[in-house]
């Protein structure tokens, strides 16, 4: 299950630096979460860090991206492998 940020977001900037997968970025009006990078902090922490620090509680599970724990672990392993891969000269 990837998380999402609702339009109740106040753009306080506390969630973005907490994300170990760099899944959070500024959208057009408020922060957004990239479902392809969000593991709900599986592999890093016991609880999603963005949810822990959000002062307005606007980060629920995204109903369009429901994933089993095994899928989140697979995504975590993929992201770690990508991060460890050497950069390709451009």
N, C-alpha and C positions, 0 to 999 in steps of 0.2 A: 504494500500500500504506500504509494507516494503521498506526501502531504501537499496541501495547497494553502495559499494565503488568500483570505477573503478581502473584499473591498472595505472591510472595517480597519484595514491596515492604516496606521498613522505615519508610516515612513520614518520610524524612530531609529532605524539603522542598527538595531542590536542583533537581529537574526543573521544577517549576511555573514559577518565574521565568525559566527559560531558553527557554521555548516562545514563539516570536514570534507565534504564532496564538492564544494563550490557549486551547489545546486541552486542557490538563491542569488537573484540579481534584480536590479531595478527594472520594472516593466514600464509601460506607458504612464500609469497613474500611481502604482504602488508596487511593492516587491512581489516577485513571482518565484515559483519553485519549478525547476526543470524535472519533470517526472522521470526522465531517463537517467538522472544523476542522483535522485533522492532515494536513500536506502533506509530512511527513518532512523539514521545513525547506527543501523545494524553493522557490526564489525568495528565500530568505534566506541559507542556508548550504550548504556542500557536503555536510555530514554532519548527521544529526539531533542537535541539541544535547542533548536529554534523555538519549540513549544515551551521549553523550560524558561526561556528568557523573554518571551513575548508579553509585554505589559497589557495588551488588550485582548489576549486569547483569541486571535484570529487565524490560527493555523490548525485546521482539522484535517482528517484523512480525506484525500481526494476520491470521491466515489467513482470517478472515471478511471482510476488507476489502482484498483484493489489488487494486492499481490500477497502471496503466501510468504512466510518467513524464509523458506528455501529460495524463493525467487529474489528476495532482498539480499540474501547471502551471495547468490550468484552475481547479482549486480555489483555488490561490494567487491567481489573477487575480480570482476571484469575491470572496474574502475581502478583497482590497485595495480593490475597488470598494465593498463594503459599508462598510468602514472610512472611505472617503473621502466617502460620501454624507452629506448634511446630516441632522442629527437631526430627526425629526418631532416637533413639539410634541404633548404628550400630554395 
